[in-house]
């Protein structure tokens, strides 16, 4: 998609990841594990090695509201609050099993002082996420639910999917409620829309998991 953020601005390259690995420790979390929560001290930065993490807040009605894209392998997590030195304002919860490298704020800041290219990468990453957040705000106001859902699936396909001769294999097992939180609508609406997408063969399900998407078909909903 023309307005999507280049993936190179969101993930670390092999050399950058190697520097992080040498400075941190590797940890493993099961699915649905809360890595950090609102109010926690922001004294850690994370590099996701395998798996995905959802970033969200809790509304006054007790509903989970996603406030950013799902964090993917190769991405840093927990950056802005750690750099600012403020407590966490969001929850970070794993989607399936996740492996990541964890390092202290002090260690991370030292790495940025020693490697200027890493500081530049962090600046680009934060800038890309700010632009992405602005785009999400626009979509919530200006796009209807079908377009928001189709666009979210297309973006997931770009960042998390595997291209095949028969569509994009997404292999994502998240609930309709979780998807609804990401696109700002109800679970019932998501279920209805996914059934519509399934009927027109824009997506293929295996059980409750979204296995394959066809971006060309979904794109007609993004108006």
Residue pairs with C-beta under 8 A, 6 or more apart in sequence:
1 151
1 154
1 155
1 158
3 135
4 155
4 158
5 128
5 131
5 132
6 128
7 158
7 159
9 124
9 125
9 127
9 128
10 72
10 74
10 75
10 125
10 128
10 129
10 159
11 72
11 73
11 74
11 75
12 20
12 47
12 74
12 75
12 76
12 121
16 117
16 118
16 121
17 47
17 74
19 111
19 115
19 118
20 47
20 76
20 101
20 103
20 111
21 47
21 101
23 103
23 107
23 108
23 111
24 47
24 101
24 102
24 103
24 107
25 101
25 102
25 103
26 49
26 99
26 100
26 101
26 102
27 99
27 100
27 101
27 102
28 97
28 98
28 99
29 35
29 94
29 97
29 98
29 99
29 100
30 94
30 97
31 94
31 95
31 96
31 97
31 98
32 93
32 94
33 93
33 94
33 98
34 91
34 92
34 93
35 46
35 53
35 77
35 78
35 92
35 93
35 94
35 98
35 100
36 42
36 44
36 78
36 88
36 91
36 92
37 88
37 91
38 57
38 58
38 87
38 88
38 89
38 90
38 91
39 87
39 88
40 87
40 88
41 87
41 88
42 78
42 81
42 82
42 84
42 85
42 86
42 87
42 88
42 105
43 82
43 104
43 105
44 78
44 82
44 102
44 103
44 104
44 105
45 76
45 77
45 78
45 79
45 82
45 102
45 103
45 104
45 105
45 108
46 76
46 77
46 78
46 100
46 101
46 102
46 103
47 74
47 75
47 76
47 77
47 100
47 101
47 103
48 71
48 72
48 73
48 74
48 75
48 76
48 77
48 98
48 99
48 100
49 73
49 99
49 100
49 101
50 73
50 97
50 98
50 99
51 73
51 94
51 95
51 96
51 97
51 98
51 99
51 100
52 70
52 71
52 72
52 73
52 94
52 95
52 96
52 98
52 160
53 70
53 71
53 77
53 92
53 93
53 94
53 95
53 98
54 66
54 70
54 71
54 92
54 93
54 94
54 95
54 178
54 182
55 66
55 67
55 68
55 69
55 70
55 71
55 77
55 90
55 91
55 92
56 64
56 65
56 66
56 67
56 90
56 91
56 93
56 181
57 64
57 65
57 67
57 89
57 90
57 91
58 64
58 65
58 91
59 65
63 181
64 91
64 177
64 178
64 181
65 181
65 184
66 181
66 182
67 90
67 133
68 90
68 129
68 132
68 133
68 136
69 132
69 155
69 159
70 95
70 156
70 159
70 160
70 182
71 77
71 92
72 159
72 160
75 125
76 122
76 125
77 92
77 100
78 88
78 92
79 122
79 125
79 126
80 126
80 129
81 87
81 88
81 89
82 105
82 108
83 109
83 122
85 105
95 172
95 173
95 174
95 178
96 173
103 111
111 118
112 118
112 119
112 122
113 119
139 147
139 148
139 151
140 148
140 184
143 151
143 222
143 223
145 183
145 184
145 185
145 189
145 193
146 193
146 196
146 221
147 221
147 222
147 223
148 183
148 184
148 185
149 179
149 183
149 185
149 190
149 193
149 194
149 197
149 221
150 197
150 202
150 218
150 219
150 221
150 222
151 218
151 221
151 222
152 179
152 182
152 183
153 170
153 197
153 203
153 210
153 213
153 218
154 213
154 215
154 218
154 219
154 222
156 170
156 172
156 213
157 168
157 170
157 213
157 215
160 170
160 172
161 168
161 169
161 170
161 171
161 213
162 168
162 169
162 171
163 169
164 212
166 212
167 204
167 212
167 213
167 214
168 212
168 213
168 214
168 215
169 211
169 212
170 210
170 211
170 212
170 213
171 209
171 210
171 211
172 209
172 210
173 208
173 209
173 210
174 210
175 208
176 187
176 190
176 191
176 194
177 187
177 190
179 190
179 194
180 186
180 187
180 189
180 190
183 190
194 203
194 205
194 210
197 203
197 218
198 204
198 205
200 217
201 214
201 217
202 213
202 214
202 217
202 218
203 210
203 212
203 213
203 214
203 218
204 210
204 211
204 212
204 213
205 211
